[in-house]
Amino acid sequence: MRLRILAYHAIADLGDDPVLAEYGVPPHLFEEQLDALLAAGWSFVDLDAALAALAGEGALPRRALLLSFDDAYVDLLEQACPILAERGIPGVVFVVAGKLGGTNEWDNKGRATTIDLLDADALRAVASQGIEVGSHTVSHRPLTKVPEADLEEEIVGAATMLEEAGLPRPRTFSYPYGEWSPAIAEVARAAGYEASFTVEPGVVKEKTDPHALPRIEVHASDTPRRLRRKLHMASWRKALPVRFMYP
């Protein structure tokens, strides 16, 4: 088993933003990246196939890719979904459960652009187009700085909130800012999530801990050629460029 997971944030041009510029991939570039990967022989798989392979219950195609999105910005439905539907590409989005229909308040201290987030109805629309809804905590706090007594609310509580909003209970979880520890991973595991995602680059293999899954972050500066290079180099962590520090 070999699986690479791509991590996107906004599918929007945020080039003028002093904080989020690299985390907004314009729609035209998103299309170019996907088309270049398809032309190069990469195969996009859905979450079912990825989880089955992790459990040793299924095989993945050669050059398998899973597409993921953090935060659930409105542009996922408005911009990304039509592009993905045209190409038959599935994925997973990680939602901040306490901010449904709100904004990216966690970025405000960094003078970032305020971006609207999908509400429960919009998330159902996203799910109907092949993008499964996962959890990204209640508040988007970095979990390594959350008091131990609050970890369960951030991780377990997020799943409960999404379920109460009429969405399926999430099977997967993404650590905000990629910050995690083995102890935090155990909370996610005990909460019933089948897998948890970091933003540490790498390749998912047979013995990869399902609660420490590596992902390759995609940035606005990633030309199709550069993105293909990042995928090929994913197993050589030291050879990859230092990732941007998401605010």
C-alpha positions as CSV (number, residue, x, y, z in Angstrom):
1,M,0.0,0.0,0.0
2,R,1.2,3.5,-0.9
3,L,-1.1,6.5,-0.6
4,R,-0.3,10.2,-0.9
5,I,-2.8,12.7,0.6
6,L,-3.0,16.3,-0.6
7,A,-4.1,19.0,1.9
8,Y,-5.8,22.1,0.5
9,H,-7.3,25.1,2.3
10,A,-9.1,27.8,0.3
11,I,-9.8,27.4,-3.4
12,A,-9.6,31.2,-3.9
13,D,-7.1,33.9,-4.9
14,L,-5.8,35.2,-1.6
15,G,-2.6,36.7,-3.1
16,D,-3.1,40.0,-1.4
17,D,-3.6,38.6,2.1
18,P,-0.6,39.1,4.4
19,V,-1.3,35.8,6.3
20,L,-3.2,33.4,4.0
21,A,-1.7,34.1,0.6
22,E,-0.1,30.7,0.2
23,Y,-3.2,28.9,1.5
24,G,-5.5,30.2,-1.2
25,V,-5.1,28.2,-4.4
26,P,-7.0,30.1,-7.2
27,P,-9.6,28.0,-9.1
28,H,-7.7,28.1,-12.4
29,L,-4.5,26.8,-10.7
30,F,-6.5,24.1,-8.9
31,E,-7.8,22.9,-12.2
32,E,-4.3,22.9,-13.7
33,Q,-2.9,21.0,-10.8
34,L,-5.6,18.3,-11.0
35,D,-5.3,17.9,-14.7
36,A,-1.6,17.6,-14.6
37,L,-1.8,14.9,-12.0
38,L,-4.4,13.0,-13.9
39,A,-2.3,13.3,-17.1
40,A,0.7,12.0,-15.2
41,G,-1.2,8.8,-14.1
42,W,-2.2,9.6,-10.6
43,S,-5.5,8.1,-9.4
44,F,-7.8,9.9,-7.0
45,V,-9.5,7.5,-4.5
46,D,-12.3,8.1,-2.0
47,L,-12.1,7.9,1.8
48,D,-13.7,4.4,1.8
49,A,-10.9,3.0,-0.4
50,A,-8.2,4.8,1.7
51,L,-9.6,3.5,5.0
52,A,-10.1,0.0,3.7
53,A,-6.5,-0.1,2.5
54,L,-5.3,1.2,5.9
55,A,-7.2,-1.7,7.6
56,G,-5.6,-4.1,5.2
57,E,-8.9,-4.9,3.5
58,G,-8.3,-3.6,0.1
59,A,-5.8,-2.6,-2.6
60,L,-5.2,0.8,-4.0
61,P,-4.3,1.7,-7.6
62,R,-0.8,2.7,-8.5
63,R,-0.1,6.3,-7.7
64,A,-3.1,6.6,-5.4
65,L,-4.1,10.1,-4.2
66,L,-6.6,11.2,-1.6
67,L,-7.8,14.8,-1.8
68,S,-8.5,16.7,1.5
69,F,-9.6,20.2,2.5
70,D,-9.2,21.9,5.9
71,D,-11.6,24.4,7.4
72,A,-14.6,24.1,5.0
73,Y,-14.6,27.5,3.3
74,V,-17.6,28.4,1.1
75,D,-15.4,28.3,-1.9
76,L,-15.3,24.5,-1.5
77,L,-18.9,24.3,-2.7
78,E,-18.9,27.3,-5.0
79,Q,-15.5,26.8,-6.7
80,A,-14.0,23.4,-6.0
81,C,-17.0,21.1,-6.2
82,P,-17.9,21.9,-9.9
83,I,-14.2,21.4,-10.8
84,L,-14.1,18.1,-8.9
85,A,-17.5,16.8,-10.3
86,E,-16.4,17.5,-13.8
87,R,-13.4,15.1,-13.3
88,G,-15.1,12.6,-11.0
89,I,-12.7,13.3,-8.1
90,P,-13.9,12.6,-4.5
91,G,-12.4,13.8,-1.3
92,V,-12.8,14.7,2.4
93,V,-13.3,18.1,4.1
94,F,-12.4,18.7,7.8
95,V,-14.9,21.1,9.5
96,V,-14.6,23.3,12.5
97,A,-17.7,22.1,14.3
98,G,-18.2,25.2,16.5
99,K,-18.0,27.6,13.5
100,L,-20.6,26.2,11.1
101,G,-21.8,29.1,8.9
102,G,-19.4,31.4,10.6
103,T,-16.0,32.7,9.6
104,N,-12.3,31.9,10.1
105,E,-12.1,33.8,13.4
106,W,-9.0,31.9,14.4
107,D,-7.0,33.8,11.8
108,N,-8.2,37.3,12.9
109,K,-5.2,37.9,15.2
110,G,-3.0,37.6,12.2
111,R,-4.9,40.3,10.2
112,A,-6.1,37.7,7.7
113,T,-9.0,38.1,5.3
114,T,-12.3,37.1,6.8
115,I,-13.7,34.1,4.9
116,D,-17.1,32.6,5.3
117,L,-17.5,28.9,6.2
118,L,-20.0,26.4,5.0
119,D,-23.1,25.8,7.2
120,A,-24.7,22.4,7.7
121,D,-27.0,22.6,4.7
122,A,-24.0,23.5,2.4
123,L,-22.0,20.7,3.9
124,R,-24.8,18.3,3.0
125,A,-24.6,19.6,-0.5
126,V,-20.8,19.1,-0.5
127,A,-21.3,15.5,0.8
128,S,-23.8,14.8,-2.0
129,Q,-21.1,15.6,-4.5
130,G,-18.6,13.0,-3.1
131,I,-16.8,15.1,-0.4
132,E,-17.1,13.4,3.0
133,V,-17.3,15.6,6.0
134,G,-14.7,15.0,8.7
135,S,-13.9,16.8,12.0
136,H,-11.4,19.7,12.6
137,T,-12.2,20.2,16.3
138,V,-14.8,22.6,17.8
139,S,-12.7,25.8,17.8
140,H,-9.6,25.3,15.7
141,R,-7.3,25.7,18.7
142,P,-3.8,24.1,18.4
143,L,-4.4,20.9,20.4
144,T,-0.9,20.8,21.8
145,K,-1.8,24.0,23.7
146,V,-5.2,22.9,24.9
147,P,-5.4,21.8,28.5
148,E,-5.8,18.1,28.9
149,A,-9.2,18.5,30.5
150,D,-10.5,20.3,27.3
151,L,-9.1,17.8,24.7
152,E,-12.1,15.5,24.9
153,E,-14.5,18.4,24.2
154,E,-12.5,19.6,21.3
155,I,-12.2,16.1,19.7
156,V,-15.2,14.1,20.9
157,G,-17.4,17.2,21.2
158,A,-16.8,18.2,17.6
159,A,-18.1,14.8,16.3
160,T,-21.2,15.2,18.5
161,M,-21.8,18.7,17.3
162,L,-21.6,17.7,13.6
163,E,-24.0,14.8,14.3
164,E,-26.4,17.2,16.1
165,A,-26.3,19.4,13.1
166,G,-27.8,16.6,11.0
167,L,-24.6,15.4,9.4
168,P,-23.2,11.8,9.6
169,R,-20.9,11.3,12.6
170,P,-17.5,11.9,11.2
171,R,-15.1,9.0,10.7
172,T,-11.9,11.1,10.3
173,F,-10.2,13.9,12.1
174,S,-7.6,16.6,11.1
175,Y,-5.3,18.2,13.7
176,P,-5.5,22.1,13.5
177,Y,-2.2,23.5,12.4
178,G,-1.0,20.0,12.1
179,E,-0.1,20.1,15.8
180,W,-0.5,16.7,17.5
181,S,1.2,14.3,19.9
182,P,0.8,10.6,20.6
183,A,-1.4,11.4,23.6
184,I,-3.7,13.6,21.5
185,A,-3.8,10.8,18.9
186,E,-5.0,8.4,21.6
187,V,-7.9,10.8,22.4
188,A,-8.9,10.8,18.7
189,R,-8.6,7.0,18.6
190,A,-10.7,6.5,21.7
191,A,-13.3,8.9,20.3
192,G,-14.0,6.5,17.5
193,Y,-12.3,8.2,14.6
194,E,-10.9,5.7,12.2
195,A,-8.1,8.0,11.1
196,S,-6.4,11.3,11.9
197,F,-4.5,13.6,9.6
198,T,-1.4,15.7,10.2
199,V,0.4,18.1,7.8
200,E,3.7,16.3,8.0
201,P,4.8,15.3,4.5
202,G,5.2,11.7,3.7
203,V,3.6,8.6,2.1
204,V,1.0,6.4,3.8
205,K,2.3,2.8,3.9
206,E,1.1,-0.5,5.4
207,K,2.5,0.2,8.9
208,T,1.6,3.9,9.1
209,D,-0.3,4.8,12.2
210,P,-3.9,5.7,11.1
211,H,-3.9,8.5,13.6
212,A,-0.7,10.1,12.3
213,L,-1.4,10.2,8.6
214,P,1.0,12.4,6.6
215,R,-0.3,14.9,4.1
216,I,1.3,17.0,1.4
217,E,0.2,20.6,1.7
218,V,-0.7,22.4,-1.6
219,H,0.1,26.1,-1.8
220,A,-0.6,28.9,-4.2
221,S,3.1,28.8,-5.3
222,D,2.8,25.2,-6.4
223,T,2.8,25.1,-10.2
224,P,1.7,21.7,-11.6
225,R,5.3,20.8,-12.1
226,R,6.3,21.7,-8.6
227,L,3.3,19.8,-7.2
228,R,4.3,16.6,-9.1
229,R,7.8,17.0,-7.7
230,K,6.5,17.3,-4.2
231,L,4.5,14.1,-4.7
232,H,7.5,12.2,-5.9
233,M,9.7,13.5,-3.1
234,A,7.1,12.9,-0.4
235,S,9.0,9.9,1.0
236,W,12.2,12.0,1.3
237,R,11.0,14.3,4.1
238,K,14.3,16.1,4.5
239,A,14.4,16.9,0.8
240,L,11.1,18.7,0.8
241,P,11.0,22.5,1.2
242,V,10.2,23.7,4.7
243,R,6.4,24.1,4.8
244,F,4.8,27.4,5.5
245,M,3.6,27.9,9.0
246,Y,-0.1,28.2,8.9
247,P,-1.2,31.0,11.2
